[in-house]
Amino acid sequence: MDTSILSSLYSSDGPFATVLIDVSRDNENGDHEHDLRVRAACEELRTQGADERVIGNVRRGLFDATDLPAPAARLVVATAEGVAYQRTAGQRVDQTVASYGPLPDLLSWIERRDSAVTFVLAVVDHEGGDVALFDAEVPEPEKQESVGGEARFVHKVPTGG
């Protein structure tokens, strides 16, 4: 994982509230379960000394809609000024991580993102092909290109005696 995008986050003033949580809503009680997870994470931040402005910013970041299918995880790093960093990934989080301190707690997020696999899928035949770049977490391609050749040389070979 390229962590250079996190350098501005570590050079910002804290303290930071960091929450890594499962935002999947893939069953009939999904919204209720998500509410309970967010409430528990906010309570954990409160017990660690986070003020209400920071907790409110985290809560707003956690309720942003996601366009990923389940499973989906969201990382929110917030300060009293607002949400400093927010990302979503197609992974399940079994244990919510909620911490409040002078630096963001990004270890769990980096471990998850570092294990993600990117691959190229090429479907090729005698007339051309499709090439797509996929992230193993997301079922839709990041980039896709179709190439074609000349069809005038495509012949069906006669079979039989």
MARGUTOR-298351 format. One line per 5 residues: number of its first residue (from 1); their letters; for each residue x, y, z of N, C-alpha, C. Coordinates in Angstrom, 1 decimal, always signed. Atoms other than C-alpha are relative to their C-alpha. Example, Ala and Ser with C-alpha at 12.3 -4.5 7.8 and 13.67 -1.06 7.14 Angstrom:
1) as) +0.9 -1.2 +0.0 +12.3 -4.5 +7.8 +0.9 +1.2 +0.0  -0.9 -1.1 +0.0 +13.7 -1.1 +7.1 -0.8 +1.1 +0.8
***
This chain:
1) mdtsi) +0.8 -1.2 +0.0 +0.0 +0.0 +0.0 +0.9 +1.2 +0.0  -0.7 -1.3 +0.1 +1.2 +3.5 -0.9 -0.5 +0.8 +1.2  +0.4 -0.7 -1.2 +1.2 +5.3 +2.5 +0.4 +1.5 -0.1  -0.4 -1.5 +0.1 +2.4 +8.7 +1.1 -1.2 +0.9 +0.2  +1.2 -0.9 -0.1 -1.2 +10.0 +1.1 -0.3 +0.2 +1.5
6) lssly) +0.2 -0.2 -1.4 -1.1 +9.6 +4.9 +0.9 +1.0 +0.6  -1.0 -0.9 -0.6 +1.8 +12.0 +5.4 -0.6 +1.3 +0.4  +0.6 -1.3 -0.4 -0.4 +15.1 +5.5 -0.9 -0.2 +1.2  +0.8 +0.3 -1.2 -2.6 +13.4 +8.1 +0.9 +0.0 +1.2  -0.9 +0.0 -1.2 +0.4 +12.8 +10.4 +0.6 +1.3 +0.3
11) ssdgp) -0.6 -1.3 -0.3 +1.6 +16.3 +10.0 -1.1 +1.0 +0.5  +1.1 -0.8 -0.5 -1.8 +17.7 +11.1 +0.0 +0.0 +1.5  +0.1 -0.1 -1.4 -2.6 +18.8 +14.6 -1.1 -1.0 +0.5  +1.0 +0.9 -0.6 -4.5 +16.3 +16.8 -0.6 +0.7 +1.2  +0.1 +1.4 +0.0 -5.8 +14.8 +18.8 -1.0 -0.6 -1.0
16) fatvl) +0.7 +0.6 +1.1 -7.4 +12.3 +16.4 -0.9 -1.1 +0.6  +0.8 +1.2 -0.3 -10.3 +9.9 +16.7 +0.0 -0.8 -1.3  -0.1 +0.9 +1.1 -9.9 +6.9 +14.5 -0.9 -1.2 +0.2  +0.9 +1.1 -0.1 -12.6 +4.4 +13.8 +0.0 -0.8 -1.3  +0.1 +1.0 +1.1 -12.5 +1.3 +11.5 -1.2 -0.9 +0.4
21) idvsr) +1.2 +0.6 -0.4 -15.9 -0.2 +11.4 -0.6 -0.7 -1.3  +0.7 +0.7 +1.0 -18.0 -2.6 +9.3 -1.3 +0.8 -0.4  +1.2 -0.8 +0.4 -20.6 -0.6 +7.3 -0.9 -0.8 -1.0  +0.8 +0.9 +0.9 -22.2 -3.6 +5.5 -1.5 +0.0 +0.5  +1.4 +0.0 -0.4 -26.0 -3.6 +5.5 -0.7 -1.1 -0.9
26) dneng) +0.4 +1.0 +0.9 -26.5 -6.9 +3.8 -1.1 -1.0 +0.5  +1.1 +0.8 -0.5 -29.4 -8.3 +5.8 -1.2 +0.9 +0.4  +1.2 -0.8 -0.3 -32.9 -7.1 +6.9 +0.2 +0.9 +1.2  -0.2 -0.9 -1.2 -31.5 -5.7 +10.2 +1.3 +0.8 -0.2  -1.2 -0.7 +0.3 -28.5 -4.1 +8.5 +0.1 +1.4 +0.5
31) dhehd) +0.0 -1.4 -0.5 -29.4 -0.5 +9.3 +0.1 +0.0 +1.5  +0.0 +0.0 -1.5 -30.1 -1.3 +13.0 +1.4 -0.5 +0.5  -1.3 +0.5 -0.4 -26.9 -3.3 +13.3 +1.1 +1.1 -0.2  -1.0 -1.1 +0.3 -24.9 -0.4 +11.7 -0.2 +1.1 +1.1  +0.2 -1.0 -1.1 -26.5 +2.0 +14.2 +0.6 -0.4 +1.3
36) lrvra) -0.6 +0.5 -1.2 -25.5 -0.2 +17.1 +1.5 +0.0 +0.0  -1.5 +0.0 +0.1 -21.9 -0.5 +15.8 +0.5 +1.4 +0.2  -0.4 -1.4 -0.1 -21.6 +3.3 +15.4 -0.2 +0.5 +1.4  +0.2 -0.4 -1.4 -23.1 +3.9 +18.9 +1.1 -0.5 +0.9  -1.1 +0.6 -0.9 -20.6 +1.5 +20.5 +1.3 +0.6 -0.3
41) aceel) -1.3 -0.7 +0.3 -17.7 +3.1 +18.7 +0.1 +1.4 +0.6  +0.1 -1.4 -0.6 -18.8 +6.6 +19.8 +0.2 -0.1 +1.5  -0.2 +0.1 -1.5 -19.1 +5.4 +23.4 +1.4 -0.4 +0.4  -1.4 +0.3 -0.2 -15.6 +3.9 +23.2 +0.8 +1.2 -0.1  -0.7 -1.2 +0.1 -14.3 +7.2 +22.0 -0.2 +0.9 +1.2
46) rtqga) +0.3 -0.8 -1.2 -16.1 +9.0 +24.8 +0.7 -0.5 +1.2  -0.8 +0.5 -1.2 -14.5 +6.7 +27.4 +1.5 +0.3 -0.1  -1.4 -0.3 +0.2 -11.1 +7.5 +25.9 +0.3 +1.5 +0.1  -0.2 -1.4 -0.2 -11.7 +11.2 +26.4 -0.3 +0.9 -1.2  +0.3 -0.8 +1.2 -12.9 +12.4 +23.0 -1.2 +1.0 +0.4
51) dervi) +1.1 -0.9 -0.2 -15.1 +15.5 +23.1 -1.1 -0.2 -1.0  +1.2 +0.2 +0.8 -18.6 +15.8 +21.6 +0.2 +0.4 -1.5  -0.2 -0.4 +1.4 -17.4 +17.7 +18.5 +0.7 -1.0 -0.8  -0.7 +1.1 +0.7 -15.0 +15.0 +17.6 -0.9 -1.2 -0.3  +0.9 +1.1 +0.1 -17.5 +12.3 +18.2 -1.1 +0.3 -1.1
56) gnvrr) +1.0 -0.4 +1.0 -20.1 +14.2 +16.1 +0.6 -0.1 -1.4  -0.7 +0.1 +1.3 -17.6 +14.4 +13.2 +0.2 -1.4 -0.4  -0.1 +1.4 +0.3 -16.9 +10.7 +13.4 -1.3 -0.6 -0.4  +1.3 +0.5 +0.3 -20.6 +9.9 +13.5 -0.5 +0.4 -1.4  +0.4 -0.5 +1.3 -21.2 +12.0 +10.4 +0.8 -0.8 -1.1
61) glfda) -0.9 +0.8 +0.9 -18.3 +10.2 +8.6 -0.5 -1.4 -0.2  +0.4 +1.4 +0.0 -19.6 +6.8 +9.5 -1.4 -0.2 -0.6  +1.3 +0.1 +0.6 -23.1 +7.5 +8.2 -0.1 +0.4 -1.4  +0.0 -0.3 +1.5 -22.0 +8.6 +4.7 -0.3 -1.3 -0.7  +0.4 +1.1 +0.8 -23.5 +6.3 +2.1 +1.3 -0.6 -0.7
66) tdlpa) -1.1 +0.7 +0.7 -21.2 +3.7 +0.5 -0.6 -0.7 -1.2  +0.5 +0.6 +1.2 -21.5 +2.4 -3.0 +0.6 -1.4 -0.2  -0.5 +1.4 +0.1 -19.7 -0.9 -2.3 -1.0 -1.0 +0.5  +0.8 +1.0 -0.5 -21.6 -4.1 -1.9 +0.6 -0.6 +1.2  -0.5 +0.6 -1.2 -21.2 -6.1 +1.3 +1.0 -1.1 -0.4
71) paarl) -0.4 -0.7 -1.3 -18.8 -6.7 +2.9 +0.7 +1.4 -0.3  -0.6 -1.3 +0.2 -17.7 -3.1 +3.3 +0.5 +0.5 +1.4  -0.6 -0.6 -1.2 -15.4 -1.4 +5.9 +0.2 +1.5 -0.3  -0.3 -1.4 +0.2 -15.0 +2.3 +6.5 +1.0 +0.4 +1.1  -0.9 -0.6 -0.9 -12.1 +4.1 +8.1 -0.3 +1.5 +0.1
76) vvata) +0.2 -1.4 -0.2 -12.8 +7.6 +9.6 +1.0 +0.5 +1.0  -0.9 -0.7 -0.9 -10.2 +9.8 +11.1 -0.5 +1.4 +0.1  +0.6 -1.3 -0.1 -11.6 +13.0 +12.6 +0.7 +0.7 +1.2  -0.5 -0.9 -1.0 -10.5 +16.0 +14.7 -1.2 +0.8 +0.4  +1.0 -0.9 -0.4 -12.5 +18.7 +16.3 -0.4 +0.9 -1.2
81) egvay) +0.3 -0.8 +1.1 -12.3 +20.6 +13.0 -0.9 -0.7 -1.1  +0.8 +0.8 +1.0 -13.9 +17.8 +10.9 +0.6 -1.3 -0.3  -0.5 +1.2 +0.5 -13.2 +14.6 +9.1 +1.3 +0.2 -0.7  -1.3 -0.2 +0.6 -9.5 +14.5 +8.2 +0.3 -1.0 -1.1  -0.3 +1.1 +1.0 -9.4 +11.2 +6.3 -1.2 -1.0 +0.1
86) qrtag) +1.1 +1.0 +0.0 -12.1 +8.8 +5.2 +0.2 -0.9 -1.2  -0.1 +1.0 +1.1 -11.9 +5.6 +3.0 -0.9 -1.1 +0.3  +0.8 +1.2 -0.1 -14.0 +2.6 +2.3 +0.6 -1.1 -0.8  -0.6 +1.2 +0.7 -12.9 -0.9 +1.3 -1.0 -1.1 +0.1  +0.9 +1.2 +0.0 -14.7 -4.1 +0.4 +0.6 -1.1 +0.9
91) qrvdq) -0.4 +1.1 -1.0 -13.7 -6.1 +3.5 -0.9 +0.1 +1.2  +0.8 +0.1 -1.2 -15.5 -7.3 +6.6 +0.9 +0.3 +1.2  -0.7 -0.3 -1.3 -14.4 -5.9 +10.0 -0.8 -0.7 +1.1  +0.7 +0.8 -1.0 -15.3 -8.4 +12.7 +0.1 +0.8 +1.3  -0.1 -0.7 -1.3 -14.0 -6.2 +15.6 +0.3 +1.5 -0.3
96) tvasy) -0.1 -1.5 +0.3 -14.5 -2.4 +15.4 +1.2 +0.5 +0.8  -1.1 -0.6 -0.6 -11.4 -0.4 +16.1 -0.4 +1.5 +0.3  +0.3 -1.4 -0.3 -12.0 +2.9 +17.9 +1.0 +0.5 +1.0  -1.0 -0.5 -0.9 -9.2 +5.0 +19.4 +0.1 +1.5 -0.1  -0.1 -1.5 -0.1 -8.6 +8.6 +20.5 +1.4 +0.2 +0.5
101) gplpd) -1.3 -0.3 -0.5 -5.1 +9.9 +20.8 +0.7 +1.1 -0.8  -0.7 -1.1 +0.7 -2.4 +12.4 +19.6 +0.3 -0.3 -1.4  -0.2 +0.4 +1.4 -1.9 +10.4 +16.4 -1.1 -0.9 -0.5  +1.0 +1.0 +0.5 -4.2 +8.5 +14.1 +0.5 -1.4 +0.2  -0.3 +1.4 -0.2 -4.3 +4.7 +14.7 -0.4 -0.7 -1.3
106) llswi) +0.3 +0.5 +1.4 -4.0 +3.4 +11.1 +0.5 -1.4 -0.2  -0.7 +1.3 +0.2 -2.3 +0.0 +11.7 -1.0 -1.0 -0.6  +1.0 +1.0 +0.5 -5.5 -2.1 +11.2 -0.4 +0.3 -1.4  +0.4 -0.3 +1.3 -6.4 -0.2 +8.1 +1.1 -0.3 -1.0  -1.2 +0.3 +0.8 -2.9 -0.5 +6.6 +0.1 -1.5 -0.2
111) errds) +0.0 +1.4 +0.2 -2.9 -4.2 +7.3 -1.0 -0.6 -0.9  +1.1 +0.4 +0.9 -6.2 -4.7 +5.6 +0.3 +0.4 -1.5  -0.3 -0.5 +1.4 -5.3 -2.6 +2.5 +1.2 -0.6 -0.6  -1.2 +0.6 +0.5 -1.9 -4.2 +2.2 -0.2 -1.4 -0.5  +0.3 +1.4 +0.4 -3.5 -7.6 +1.9 -0.9 -0.1 -1.3
116) avtfv) +0.9 +0.0 +1.2 -5.7 -6.5 -1.1 +0.8 -0.3 -1.2  -0.7 +0.4 +1.2 -4.8 -8.0 -4.4 -0.6 +0.7 -1.2  +0.5 -0.6 +1.2 -5.0 -6.2 -7.7 +0.5 -0.9 -1.2  -0.4 +1.0 +1.1 -5.0 -8.3 -10.9 -0.6 +0.5 -1.3  +0.4 -0.3 +1.4 -5.5 -8.0 -14.7 -0.7 -1.3 -0.5
121) lavvd) +0.7 +1.1 +0.6 -8.1 -10.2 -16.4 -0.2 +0.3 -1.5  +0.0 -0.1 +1.4 -7.8 -10.7 -20.1 -0.9 -1.1 -0.6  +0.8 +1.0 +0.7 -10.5 -12.4 -22.2 +0.2 +0.2 -1.4  -0.5 -0.2 +1.3 -9.1 -12.9 -25.6 -0.5 -1.2 -0.9  +0.4 +1.0 +1.0 -10.4 -14.7 -28.7 +0.7 +0.4 -1.4
126) heggd) -0.6 -0.3 +1.3 -9.5 -14.6 -32.5 -0.4 +1.3 -0.6  +0.5 -1.3 +0.6 -11.4 -11.4 -33.1 +0.5 +1.2 +0.9  -0.4 -1.1 -0.9 -10.0 -9.3 -30.2 +0.0 -0.4 +1.4  +0.0 +0.3 -1.4 -10.3 -9.1 -26.5 -0.4 +1.1 +0.9  +0.4 -1.0 -1.0 -11.3 -7.3 -23.3 +1.1 -0.2 +1.1
131) valfd) -1.0 +0.0 -1.0 -8.7 -6.4 -20.7 -0.5 +0.9 +1.1  +0.5 -0.8 -1.1 -9.7 -5.2 -17.2 +0.9 -0.1 +1.2  -0.7 -0.1 -1.3 -8.0 -4.1 -14.0 -1.0 -0.1 +1.1  +0.8 +0.2 -1.1 -9.6 -5.4 -10.9 +0.7 +0.1 +1.3  -0.4 +0.1 -1.3 -9.2 -5.0 -7.2 -0.8 -1.1 +0.6
136) aevpe) +0.7 +1.3 -0.5 -10.0 -8.3 -5.4 -1.2 +0.3 +0.9  +1.1 -0.4 -0.9 -12.3 -6.4 -3.0 -1.3 +0.4 -0.7  +1.1 -0.6 +0.7 -14.6 -4.9 -5.6 -0.3 -0.8 -1.2  +0.3 +0.8 +1.2 -16.5 -6.9 -8.2 +0.0 +0.7 -1.3  +0.0 -0.8 +1.2 -16.5 -4.1 -10.7 +1.5 +0.4 -0.4
141) pekqe) -1.4 -0.4 +0.4 -13.3 -3.3 -12.8 +0.3 +1.5 +0.2  -0.5 -1.3 -0.2 -11.3 -0.2 -12.0 +0.1 +0.7 -1.4  -0.2 -0.5 +1.4 -10.4 +0.2 -15.7 -0.3 -1.2 -0.9  +0.3 +1.1 +1.0 -11.5 -1.7 -18.8 +0.2 +0.5 -1.4  -0.3 -0.4 +1.4 -10.4 -1.6 -22.4 -0.4 -1.2 -0.9
146) svgge) +0.3 +1.0 +1.0 -11.7 -3.5 -25.4 +0.8 +0.2 -1.3  -0.8 -0.1 +1.3 -9.5 -4.2 -28.5 -0.6 -1.0 -1.0  +0.5 +0.9 +1.1 -10.5 -5.7 -31.8 +1.0 -0.1 -1.1  -0.9 +0.2 +1.2 -8.8 -7.1 -34.8 -0.9 +0.0 -1.3  +0.8 +0.1 +1.3 -9.9 -7.5 -38.4 -0.8 -1.3 -0.1
151) arfvh) +0.9 +1.2 +0.0 -12.8 -9.9 -38.8 +0.0 -0.6 -1.4  +0.1 +0.6 +1.3 -12.2 -10.5 -42.5 +0.8 -1.3 -0.1  -0.8 +1.2 +0.1 -9.7 -13.2 -41.8 -0.5 -1.1 +0.9  +0.6 +1.0 -0.9 -12.0 -15.1 -39.4 -0.8 -1.0 -0.9  +0.7 +1.0 +0.8 -13.1 -18.3 -41.1 -0.4 -1.2 +0.9
156) kvptg) +0.4 +1.2 -0.7 -15.0 -21.3 -39.9 +0.6 -1.1 -0.9  -0.6 +1.1 +0.7 -13.1 -24.4 -40.8 -1.0 -1.1 -0.2  +1.0 +1.0 +0.2 -15.2 -27.0 -42.5 +0.4 -1.3 +0.7  -0.3 +1.3 -0.6 -15.4 -30.3 -40.7 -0.6 -1.1 -0.7  +0.6 +1.2 +0.6 -16.2 -33.8 -41.7 +0.7 -0.5 -1.2
161) g) -0.6 +0.7 +1.0 -15.3 -36.0 -44.6 +0.0 +0.6 -1.3
***
